[in-house]
Amino acid sequence: QVQLVESGGGLVQTGGSHGFACTASGGTFSSYAMGWFRQAPGKEREFVAAISGNGANTDYGDSVRGRFTIIRDNAKSSVYLQMNVLTPEDTAVYFCAARTESRRWVVPTQESWYHYWGQGTQLTVSS
């Protein structure tokens, strides 16, 4: 069983940058593909970014591609999301997720593929 704890929620101005961290406990971190999703009020949860267990492969949602970066540090059992050029449309609760995946190169992008979820952290971007 993996427990995920996100940190870094906050309030940012339009055009600014911000970062989240997600730390995992339990299991071998490199055996988990990791992802970030977000959910804005009244909207469905949306894929943001994902990274393979070996850290070599990443993928991004269309709305954040080129602005957000996902990285992981397997030694620290942590995954990070760096967000740049933020807009009010980025306002949401951001969730960290983990998928048990023996294929260390796989980058899962679908919400249903993930096995474990964090509690979420709020990002608010003011206009």
N, C-alpha and C positions, 0 to 999 in steps of 0.2 A: 504494500500500500504506500502510495506516494502522497505526501502533503505538500501543497504549493502555497506560498505566501508572497503576495505582491506587495511592493512598496513603491512610493514615489508619487502618489496622487497629489494633485494640486491645482492651482489656478494660474493660468498663463495668458499673456496678451497675444492677440493676433500677430502672426509673424514670428513669434518667439519659438523657443526650443524647450524640450523637456525630456526626461528619461524615466523609465520604469525599470525596476528590477524584480525578478521572481526567483526565489530560492526554494529548492526542493529538499525534502528530507525523506529518507527511506528509499531503498533500491539503489541501483547503480545508475547514476545520472546519465551517463553516455548511452545507456540502453533506451533512453526516451527521446523521441522526437518532441520538440517543443514548439508551441505556437502562442500567438496572441490574438485574441478576438476582442471585439468591442460591441457594446449595445447602447444606443442612444435612446432616450425616452420615446416610447411609442413605436420603436423600430425593432426589427429582428436582429439577433446577434450576427455580426459581420466578421468575416475573416480579415485579419490585419497582416499578419506575418507568421512565418514558420521557418524552422531551421532543423536540419537533420541531426541525428545523434552525434555524428562525427564533426559537425560544424561546417562541413564543406559546402553544403547546399542550402539555399534559402529561396523563399518565394514570398511574394507580397500581394496584397489586394490592390486592385487597380486604383483605388482612391488614395492610396498612400505610397505607391511605388515612386521611388525617386526622392521621397521626403523622409521616410522612416527606414531605420536600419535595425535588424535583429542580429544579435551576436550571443554567443554562449561561452561560459568558462566552466568546463567540466570539472576542473580542480576545485572550483567553489560551488559546484552544483547549482549554478545560477544561469539564468538567461536574462538578457537585457533588451529593451526597446528604446532606441534613440529616435526622437521625433523632432523634425525641423519644419519650419515654415508652417506653423500651426494656424488653423482657421477655426472659427466657431463650429464648423461642420465636424470637427474632430472631437467635439465635446461628447463624452460617453463614459460609461463604466468599462474599464479595460480588464480583461480576464486572461490569466496565464493558464495554459493547458499542456498536458503531457500525454503522449501516446507511447505505450510499451511497444517497442519496435526493434526487432533483432537486426533488421536491415538498416545499418547505420547511415545509409545514404538517402533514405526516403524522407520526403518533405510532405507531410500530410496537410492538406488545405481545407478539408471538410470538418465541420464541427462534430459530426457524428463519429468521426474516426478517433476522437480523443477519449481517453479513459479517465483522466483526472483533471480537476479544475480547481483553480484558486477562488478566493472569495470575491475578488474584483477590487479595483481601485479607481476612484473617480478622477477624471481629467476635465476641467472646465476651461475653455478658451474664450476669453472675453473679446468683444469687438471694439 
